[in-house]
Amino acid sequence: MFTPSTDRACLLRHLAPVLVLAALTGACSSGPAPATFDLSAPTSRIRGAAGVQVLVNEPAALQALSTQQILVKDASGSVSFIGGGQWADNLPRLIQTRLINTFENASQLRGVSRPSSGAVADVQLISELRRFEIATPDNQAVAEISVKIVSDQNGRIVNGRIFRASVPASAVDAPNAARALDEALSVVMLEIVRWVSGSPLPRREDPSTAMGESQPPA
């Protein structure tokens, strides 16, 4: 025979796991949301490559860099992430957007866009995000991108180069790390735009011109 107190004890025993889970869920959701940091697109005036159309691909990257997390790497190569902050988008996609913006801000190219735009281009930029981290113990923000210029007409590599810049980070926290990495990336992106604009780039033949040249004179 069960008394009301016994029934209450049994009920509490059954509900205990549910109550603990609810408490843990509440504790996880009550923490402050991480601050979100964007990357900037520098503005300059770089001459060269007027009239060329370029497609900028999303950089390839290892899994540790294909996130919104702000990366820290120590001298042994151990990787960790800075708490309390994140990038505004998946990092390779965000860098692709800001590199396109930098070309638009700084170059004399006729057009620059993503491959998904469907635009017909003269060349494509194929890149790999090799480093984008705070390197400790020196606290240096390091940005390193490998870039290849590829002819859109035949797929041949026209030129290739690795771009790297480092900027001191005043502290290894989210705001200072994001600021230093943004500065390092701005240096790299302007160097990429300057390099592409100064390179001899193949141009896709204009179909109307080709047709006109193939026709015999009247």
C-alpha positions in Angstrom: 0.0 0.0 0.0 1.4 3.4 -1.1 1.0 6.6 0.9 0.9 10.1 -0.7 4.5 10.7 0.5 5.6 7.5 -1.2 3.9 8.4 -4.4 5.5 11.8 -4.3 9.0 10.2 -3.8 8.5 7.9 -6.8 7.4 10.8 -9.0 10.4 12.8 -8.1 12.7 9.9 -8.9 11.2 9.6 -12.4 11.4 13.4 -13.0 14.9 13.8 -11.7 16.7 13.1 -15.1 14.3 15.5 -16.9 14.9 18.3 -14.3 18.6 17.9 -14.6 18.5 18.0 -18.4 16.3 21.1 -18.3 18.7 22.8 -15.9 21.7 22.0 -18.1 19.9 23.3 -21.2 19.0 26.5 -19.4 22.6 27.0 -18.3 23.9 26.5 -21.9 21.4 28.9 -23.4 21.8 31.6 -20.9 25.4 32.4 -21.8 26.2 35.5 -23.8 26.3 35.1 -27.6 29.7 35.5 -29.2 30.6 38.8 -30.7 30.6 38.7 -34.5 33.5 40.3 -36.5 33.6 41.2 -40.2 36.5 41.6 -42.5 37.1 44.8 -44.5 37.9 45.4 -48.2 40.6 48.0 -48.6 40.3 50.8 -51.1 43.2 51.9 -53.4 43.9 52.8 -57.0 45.9 50.2 -58.9 46.5 50.5 -62.6 46.7 47.7 -65.1 44.6 44.9 -66.6 41.9 47.3 -67.8 39.1 45.5 -69.7 39.7 42.1 -68.3 37.0 40.0 -66.6 38.0 37.8 -63.6 36.1 35.2 -61.7 37.2 34.8 -58.0 36.7 31.3 -56.6 36.1 30.5 -52.9 39.5 29.6 -51.4 40.1 26.0 -50.6 41.0 25.5 -46.9 41.5 22.8 -44.3 38.7 22.0 -41.9 40.1 24.1 -39.1 39.9 27.2 -41.3 36.5 26.3 -42.9 34.6 27.7 -39.9 33.6 30.9 -38.3 36.0 30.4 -35.4 39.0 32.6 -34.7 42.1 30.3 -34.8 45.1 30.3 -32.5 48.2 28.1 -33.3 51.2 27.7 -31.0 54.8 26.9 -31.8 54.2 23.2 -31.6 51.3 23.4 -34.2 48.6 22.8 -31.7 45.3 24.5 -32.7 42.7 26.2 -30.5 39.9 28.7 -30.9 39.3 32.0 -29.2 36.1 32.1 -27.2 33.7 35.0 -27.2 34.1 35.9 -30.9 33.4 34.6 -34.4 33.6 35.7 -38.0 30.5 37.0 -39.8 30.4 34.0 -42.2 32.3 30.8 -43.0 35.9 32.1 -43.3 36.7 31.1 -46.9 33.4 32.4 -48.2 33.9 35.7 -46.3 37.4 36.1 -47.7 36.1 35.4 -51.2 33.5 38.2 -50.8 36.0 40.7 -49.5 38.6 39.9 -52.2 35.9 40.6 -54.8 35.1 43.9 -53.1 38.8 44.8 -53.0 39.1 44.2 -56.8 36.0 46.4 -57.3 37.5 49.1 -55.0 41.0 49.1 -56.3 41.4 47.8 -59.8 40.6 48.8 -63.3 39.2 45.4 -64.2 36.1 45.4 -66.5 34.3 43.0 -64.2 34.9 40.7 -61.3 32.4 38.2 -59.8 31.9 34.6 -58.5 31.8 31.6 -60.8 28.2 31.0 -59.7 27.2 34.4 -61.3 27.4 32.7 -64.8 29.6 35.6 -66.2 31.9 34.8 -69.0 35.5 35.7 -67.9 39.0 35.9 -69.3 40.7 34.3 -66.2 39.8 32.7 -62.9 41.6 33.0 -59.6 42.0 29.7 -57.9 43.3 30.0 -54.3 44.0 28.2 -51.1 43.8 29.7 -47.6 46.9 28.3 -46.1 47.1 30.3 -42.8 44.8 32.7 -41.0 45.6 32.6 -37.3 47.1 34.2 -34.3 50.5 32.6 -33.9 51.7 32.3 -30.3 53.8 33.0 -28.3 54.8 36.0 -30.5 51.1 36.9 -30.9 51.4 37.6 -34.6 48.3 37.7 -36.8 49.3 35.7 -39.9 47.4 35.6 -43.3 48.7 33.5 -46.1 47.0 32.7 -49.4 48.2 30.8 -52.4 46.8 32.1 -55.7 46.9 30.8 -59.3 45.7 32.7 -62.4 44.0 30.2 -64.7 42.9 30.9 -68.3 39.1 30.4 -68.4 39.3 29.4 -72.1 41.7 26.4 -71.8 42.3 25.9 -68.1 46.0 26.5 -68.2 47.8 28.1 -65.3 49.1 31.5 -66.3 50.9 32.4 -63.1 51.0 31.5 -59.4 52.2 33.1 -56.2 52.0 32.8 -52.4 51.0 36.0 -50.5 51.7 36.4 -46.8 51.5 39.2 -44.2 51.8 39.3 -40.4 50.6 42.0 -38.0 51.2 42.1 -34.2 48.1 41.4 -32.1 48.1 43.4 -28.9 46.3 40.6 -27.0 45.0 37.2 -27.7 41.3 37.9 -27.3 38.5 38.1 -29.8 38.5 41.9 -30.6 42.3 42.3 -30.8 42.8 39.1 -32.8 40.0 40.0 -35.3 41.5 43.5 -35.7 45.0 42.2 -36.4 43.9 39.5 -38.7 41.8 42.0 -40.7 44.8 44.2 -41.1 47.0 41.3 -42.3 44.4 40.2 -44.8 44.0 43.7 -46.2 47.7 43.8 -47.0 47.5 40.4 -48.7 44.4 41.3 -50.7 45.9 44.5 -52.0 49.0 42.6 -53.0 46.9 40.1 -54.9 45.0 42.8 -56.8 48.3 44.6 -57.6 49.8 41.3 -58.8 46.8 40.3 -61.0 46.5 43.8 -62.4 50.2 43.8 -63.4 50.3 40.3 -64.9 49.9 39.7 -68.7 46.5 38.1 -68.7 45.0 36.1 -71.6 41.8 37.4 -73.0 38.9 35.4 -74.3 38.3 36.1 -78.0 35.4 38.3 -78.7 33.0 36.2 -80.8 31.8 39.2 -82.8 35.4 40.2 -83.6 36.3 36.6 -84.5 33.3 36.3 -86.9 34.2 39.6 -88.5 37.8 38.6 -89.1 36.8 35.2 -90.5 34.6 36.8 -93.2 36.2 37.7 -96.5 36.2 41.4 -97.3 33.3 42.6 -99.4 
